[in-house]
Every structure is written in structure tokens, then in C-alpha cells.
Amino acid sequence: MIRSVLMVCEGNVCRSPVAAALLAHELADVEVTSAGTAALVGAPVDAVIGELAQAHGIALDSHVARQLDASLVRDADLILTMTLAQCDWVKAAFPSARGKVFRLCEQDKADVMDPYRRHRTVSELAFAQIRYGISQWTHRLNEPQ
């Protein structure tokens, strides 16, 4: 049974905080957190992503970026990354994570594009990709075991 999910992106200021908030909203009984492979430690969520999340009823005002570390990996039952490269990086950096690390859009074999410091349209597309990936994982995690 999955009790904790860790969302991972690069800077932990765009994709993974949104993904964590959306999944936490869908699965109230699961602890969902986020971190970055090269986190902008201490930084708030990106302004554009924050606005998009707010427009969908998700508040990210209290988010503070943090670096992925061994304790976060150890404590997570499932780790979802935004890209295949991040998935591979986590497995290489933390071999104990093998078997519990997947891409958010694994089912479609797709990466979630990085919207950081790019046009708002890219943020909107990334947000849509994240919402789609969350819907896929929510369905999968709610299936009877």
C-alpha cells in the first residue's frame, strides 16, 4: 500500500510542487511531498506556476524548495519524477530507490516540460501535463490491490 509519495523535478519551484499539491488533493490519506535534483533551496514557487495553481484552487504560497536527499528517498513509498533523465538520476544517486521511481507521465512515456523562466504558454502546457499525469496515477493508486 502506498502511504507516501515524493514528487521530484529539478529546481523544486515549478513542476514537483504543483504535482504534489494536486496529488495530495486527490489522495487525502497519502502523504505527498516534493524535492528537486538541483533545488533552488529556500526559493518560493515560481510566480506563473503559482498563479496557474491558484486559478485551479491550489495554494502554493507556503512552498519552499528543498533538495532531494537520502532520507526523503528512504521515506517515500513511491517517487514520481517529471522526466526520464530525473528518473535515471534518482536511481543512480540512490540505488535503494530502484523499483519505486517512475515518471509522472510513465504511462505515455512522456516527460513534463520544464516551464521555469519560459513563456506563460509553456507553464500552462506543463500544468496540463501534470494534471493528466496526476489523473493517471490517482486512478492507478485507487485500484484495488
Sequence and secondary structure as in RCSB ss.txt:
>XXXX:A:sequence
MIRSVLMVCEGNVCRSPVAAALLAHELADVEVTSAGTAALVGAPVDAVIGELAQAHGIALDSHVARQLDASLVRD
ADLILTMTLAQCDWVKAAFPSARGKVFRLCEQDKADVMDPYRRHRTVSELAFAQIRYGISQWTHRLNEPQ
>XXXX:A:secstr
   EEEEEESSSSSHHHHHHHHHHHH TTSEEEEEETT  TT    HHHHHHHHHTT   TT    B  HHHHHH
 SEEEESSHHHHHHHHHH GGGTTSEEETBGGGTB     TTS HHHHHHHHHHHHHHHHHHHHHHHS  
